[in-house]
């Protein structure tokens, strides 16, 4: 199993998925971490060569006022999911509800948490104690 966590420094969980620079990827077997790697994100606000408008300028709101919806957002979320297509789980501090729903449709188990330290979160996930706070950590 592979678990992807969004981060800016490799040690702490990024509180906003779209503004993270890296994925820290953990490989686990029999609930034990056996390997990890740091992948630079190729998509998102900080991707190399990214020349995107400010976050507020490219969001589309659905009728319920949530952000991250529409054809353009779906295309971006698909690209982001492809970067971690070898992973089964995605952990982040927060993200737009459109992204959350897109990643779920891509087959990822998405967990939004208030934990800060990556290794603690991964170990909690492997023990089955990491709580998904998606209702309070999406916008």
Secondary structure, DSSP 8 states (H G I E B T S, - for coil): -EEEEEESSSSBB-SSGGG--EEEEEEEETTEEEEEEEEE-SSSTTSTT-----GGGG--B-TTS-BS-SHHHHHHHHHHHHHTTT-SEEEES-B-HHHHHHHHHTT-EEEE----BHHHHHHHHHHT-----HHHHB-
